[in-house]
Amino acid sequence: IYTLTMYEEAKIAVDPVIFSIKDGELKVLLHQREKDPFDKRYELPGGLLRPEEKPEKRLNQKLKNMVGKQEIYFTQFNVFTDPDRDPRDRTISIGYIALVNKEEIENEENWFDDRDLPEMAFDHREIISEAQKYLKENLNTVIVKQFMPKLFPLNDLQEAYEVIEQKSYDNRNFRRKMTEKNLVDKTDKKERNVSHRPAALYKFNE
């Protein structure tokens, strides 16, 4: 026999998968737990919602505190409902992806290569895997723009696409595709303080 109290016992959490691209790798921001269950394992920097909290408002504040930027792109990509995902209580997690430009990262200590994750708590490895899949299947200029500075060489933009899609592009074909589709505009500026021939800088076509 099920009682009303039993139905009210489920908790709701937000778990953001915060991605950045650095040195040709997709990076994920993690946090090391300091209590049971899964003491010393790593987890996504989320948390439980209080009864009065809206998920987006709580997530926006948490991202602002962690990354130090006022506006961070994030979007919901899945909900995780396995009854056994948390050994303590029935907990439903709302999964988000959040995207950060590498130039906005001040402390790189807790950023991990997505292909070399440490031992994870709960089902957070699965959540990261689902977030990677979502990022790859929904890649567009709105998403890739979050990883790029205002001005960039096309080689850096190509690298971002290749990292996310896990494939290689022919350099000439990629450049032609970007310009023919009018996705980027060439500026009159060039790279500075580089050891190779400075490349022209581009910007996204608004």
N, C-alpha and C positions, 0 to 999 in steps of 0.2 A: 504494500500500500504506500503510495507516494503522498507526502504532505506538502503544503504550500511552502513551508520552511526549506524543504529539500530543494525545491525549484529555485529558491532565492540564494542558494549558497554559491553559485558560480561567480567568479571574479573576472574582470576584464582588464587586459593589459595592452599597452602600445609598445611595439618593438620595431624601432627604426633600423634599417640597414643603411648605414651612411657610407657612401662610395666616394672615392676620389681616384684620379689617375696620376701616377707619378712614376717616372723612370720606366715607362712602358708596361706598367703593371696596374691592375685594378686593385685598389686598396680598400679595406674595410675597417671601420673604427670599432674597437671592442673594449670591454671593461672586464677586469679580473674580479671575481666574486671574493668576498671576505667572510662568508658565512655559509652554513649548510642550507639547503642541499647544494651539492657540487662546489664545495669550498675550494678555492684556488683555480677553478676552471674559468674559462672566459665566456662572456655572454654579450649579447647586444645591449646597448645602453638605453634600455627602456624602463618600464615600471608599471605598477598597477595604477588604475584610475580611481580617484576618489568619487563618491556617488554624484557629486555636483559638477565634476569636470567633463568638458568636451574633449574628445581625443585630439583634435587638431590644435586646440589652444594649448593643451598640455605639451604636445609634441613640439610646437613652435617655441615655447619657452625653454624646453629642455635642449633643443638644438642651438638656440641662441646662447645658452649658458656654456655648452660644450665647445662650440666652434667660434663663438665670439662675433658672429655676424647677425645683423638685424633680420635680413630676409634670406631664407634658404629654401630652395625648391624642394618640395616633397610631395609625394602622392601615395595613396593607398594602393596596394597591389594584391593583397590576399588576406584571408582570415584563417587562423589556425585553431581548430576546435577539438583535436584529439583529447578524449577524456583523461588520458594518462600522460599528457605532455608535461604536467607539473605534479611531482609526487606528493605535494602538500594538499592542494585543493584543485577542484575543477576550475581551470583558468582558460579563458578564451583570449587569444592574442590577435590584435589588429596589426597586420604587417604593413610598413611603409618603406619606400625607398626615399633617401635624401641624398642630394648630389652637391659636392663641394669642390670648388676650384682649388688646386694644390697650392696656389699662391696665398690662400687664406688660412692655410694650416700653419700654426705656430709651433705646436709640439707634435712631433712625429712618433712619439714613443708607443702609442697604442694603436697604430695603424698597421694592419697585417695584409700580406699578399693573399688574395682570395684563393690562390691555389696551394697555399701553405698555411692553413689555419691551425691554431693551437687546439688543445683539447677543449671542447665546447660543452656548455651546460644546456640542460633542457633539450629542446629540439631546434636550437638556434643554428646549427649547421644546415639543417633542412630549410629553415627560413632564408638563410643566405643563398642557398642554391636556387630557391624559388625566385628570389629577388634578382639574381643574375639572369635567370631565364626571362623574367619579365623585361629587364633592361634590354636584353638582346632582341626580343621579339617586338618591342615597342620603340625601338631606336628611331629618333627623328631629330630635327635641328633644335627643337625646344630642349630635348634631353642633352644632346651633345654640347649645346651652348653652355650648360651649367659647368662643364669641366674646363672651359676655355677662358683665357683672359680676353679683354676687349679687343686687343690686336694680337695676331698670331700668324706664324708662317704656315703655309698649307701642309707642310710635313707634320706639324704637330696635330693638326686637325685629322689628317689621315691616320696618325698613330692612335688617336682617340677612338675612331671608328674601328680600327683593327683590334684594339684591346677589348672593346665591348663585344664585337661580333665574333672574335676569335678566328679571324681569317685575314689573309693578306690581299692588298690591292695593288695593282700595277700603278706606279706613280703617275704616269701620263694620263691614264684613263680616269684616275681619281680626280686629278686637276680639271680635266675636261668636264667631268660630271658635275663638279661643284660650280664651275663657271657657267656652263650651259643651262643649268637649272636655276641660275641667278640666286644661288644660296649665299654666296659671299661676294664682297666687293674688294678689289685691290686698292690699297691706299698708297700714298706717296712716301710712306715711311719704310724703313728697313730695320732688320735686327741690329742690335748693338752689343758690343762686348762679347763677340763670339770668335772662336778660333778659325772658323771657316768663312767662306765668302758669305757676307750678309744676305739673307733672303728677304724678299719683299714681304711686307706684313698685310694681312687681310683682316676684314671685319665681316660679321654677319650682316646680311642684307635685311634691314628691318621691314 
